[in-house]
Amino acid sequence: MENNRRFLHFFDQDEYEKEVPESDEKKNKPFPLFQKPYDETKSLIDLIPPEKFIIGKKPFIVAINRRMSRRNYTDESLTLEELSFLLWCTQGVKRAFKDRTGVLRTVPSAGAKSPFETYLIINRVEGIKPGMYRYISFKHKLLFIKNIENAEELIGKLTYDQKFIGKGAVLFCWVAIPYRTEWRYTIVAHKFIAVDLGHVSENLYLACEAIDLGTVAIGYYEQKKFDTLLELDGKNEFVVLVAPVGKYPTLI
Ligand SMILES: Cc1cc2nc3c(=O)[nH]c(=O)nc-3n(C[C@H](O)[C@H](O)[C@H](O)COP(=O)(O)O)c2cc1C
């Protein structure tokens, strides 16, 4: 247990010099890509751009005060604008650095390294067929990856039988690509990645509350089976958190 705690610590300056190895950045190794490559001959699905959002104007303090983990979802679909809003709020790209060593998004990230990709398992979004997708954040578009049979049941099974998770309209799956952060921060990267992930997840919570949707962060999932489903190698890229999103029943 104590060994596992270690990664949450940082270093005093004298220790840092001794313990933290020279980074690949210092060794002039090529910088990592901040968006996983994809087959660019494939057509992408347009999302609603942020300047056209009509939703999301709720006062910030209302969203903060309402925020809670919501585990009960109706059968309603999300609109394309709602999905676009959530993707923008969690990983939207505002600007890439000119030297391409980082990218500024709607969420903070240590060194602007932004070590995540967002995969979606879509059950119900208006105008989008169900299946697995990836958010192509640099273009604010969606890439279709594949159909998934019996997604609701499968998601429930892969999350330690938490059946409500499969009933969401969409499942957000955040995938870490640690090298993006390791390239500069070597052994301290892993703490930064965990902290970065918390920011992304909290933005999803607050963005959902701002548009009357519900979500819950899900830490209990079957790692290898989820990575296999998303076609990830489990080493250089792997799932780190999932979160169902759906409309929630309003109490009368
Ligand atoms: C990293 C993390 C992992 C979590 N994993 C689960 C989970 O697997 N299943 C679940 O129902 N809730 C999960 N939760 C939600 C917590 O149970 C919830 O945030 C906590 O009970 C506080 O309730 P609140 O979010 O409504 O304030 C997780 C939350 C976090 C931040």
The ligand as a Gaussian input file, in Angstrom:
#p B3LYP/6-31G(d) Opt

LIG

0 1
 C      -12.670000       8.294000      -9.188000
 C      -14.117000       7.986000      -8.894000
 C      -14.591000       6.697000      -9.064000
 C      -15.937000       6.400000      -8.836000
 N      -16.412000       5.141000      -9.115000
 C      -17.740000       4.880000      -8.979000
 C      -18.263000       3.614000      -9.368000
 O      -17.578000       2.715000      -9.848000
 N      -19.598000       3.430000      -9.213000
 C      -20.436000       4.395000      -8.705000
 O      -21.648000       4.154000      -8.608000
 N      -19.945000       5.604000      -8.330000
 C      -18.621000       5.871000      -8.475000
 N      -18.136000       7.125000      -8.142000
 C      -19.042000       8.182000      -7.625000
 C      -18.882000       8.368000      -6.120000
 O      -19.453000       7.266000      -5.456000
 C      -19.569000       9.686000      -5.696000
 O      -18.885000      10.776000      -6.277000
 C      -19.576000       9.832000      -4.193000
 O      -20.388000       8.876000      -3.572000
 C      -20.048000      11.220000      -3.757000
 O      -21.363000      11.458000      -4.246000
 P      -21.683000      12.719000      -5.165000
 O      -20.820000      12.622000      -6.414000
 O      -23.146000      12.574000      -5.495000
 O      -21.377000      13.943000      -4.392000
 C      -16.804000       7.421000      -8.367000
 C      -16.325000       8.723000      -8.189000
 C      -14.993000       9.016000      -8.467000
 C      -14.515000      10.446000      -8.325000

